[in-house]
């Protein structure tokens, strides 16, 4: 009995072992095995960026029409005419085309004009795009930029020239012209500017964003030369100021100090000078201004033309008569200004001629003379009638305004 039980147990163990071997054999793969690939999510295929639009700048040439410039920039004649007409209908003045104006065209990948931009000034820009419907032509948008006006103090010292001094102060030549214009009746910058002269101004500077565009008004200015300080305070209309000294006296005189803006004097006023052509000691009752041929000559005061044309050794001459017994002569000109003829009326600063070397002249220059009651006088030393002072009703307000501006100038731009 015991033997039967042992035998049965052995048979069960053997059966279990056989079953285990069979199951293992069936679970193993058959044949040569290849390494199994590890499955992973493939990276997304990068999407190609759309091609950037092509932008071309169109150079505007002198004499161009707007449509002509666009045709040269690649538009067809029909496209150029259509966009020009659309801009004109929107109020754009296409006749005021300037070679410095930025003009650009944006193109599609297919070479079709997609946009146009034109900026006739820093404060105005026109943009045109094809309308959504081809029958509607072009849609035009006008964009205006308001100037950002900043009042700044500028100062400088003359070492070689006023232009160089202004450049060293970090400012543009236009500010020199504006400064000189204020004192043009009291100081001859072509004759009297000296090394060591100093200037300071409070001036408006106009910006488009952070880009400097131009100058606005000079609010107050001072110029110091050889112990004398000139002061000019702006007063009056917002866009156009008149200038007065701090006591309210007008800086605009009946005569300008110089008929030219910026040149140099070659011969001062003297009663005895050796004539460079005729020889001998002769009176030189004039001021000679050396300047290139063609330099504009302006009338120093309102008046009438007595002579305009050839005058012997004086060459081409303009002879003017002014009030209070004054006459002025402008000699050796290369030509006359528009409308300058005997009997014509001229205004102060009006163009009357151009520097030349006609008559008995050794080189290009202007011979400028002033006579009072028939006697020649020194143009640099003559004192002329001032303009109207501040009106009595405005005097108190002006004096307070002038004191505040001069104090601000002194605080921000000490000499």
Buried (B, 14 or more C-beta within 10 A) or exposed (E): EEEEEEEEEEEEEEEEEEEEEEEEEEEEEEEEEEEEEEEEEEEEEEEEEEEEEEEEEBEBEEEBBBBBBBBBBBBEEEBBBBBBBBBBEBEBEBEEBEEEBEBBBBBEEEEEBBBBBBBBBBBBBBBBBBEEEEEEBBEBEEEEBEBBEEEEBBBBBBEEBBBEBBBEBEBEEEBBBBBBBBBBBBBBBBBBBEEEBBBBBBBBBBBBEEEBBBBBBBBBBBBBBEEEEBBBBBBEEEEEBBBBBBEBEBBBBBBBBBBBBBBBBEBEBEEEBEBEEEEEEEEBBBBBBBBEBEBBBBBBBBBEBBBBBEBEBBBBBBBBBBEEEBBBBBBBBBBBBEEBEEEBEBEBBBBBBBBBBBBBBEEBBBBBBBBEEEEBBBBBEEEBEBBEBBEEEBEEEBBEBBEEBBEBBBEBBEE
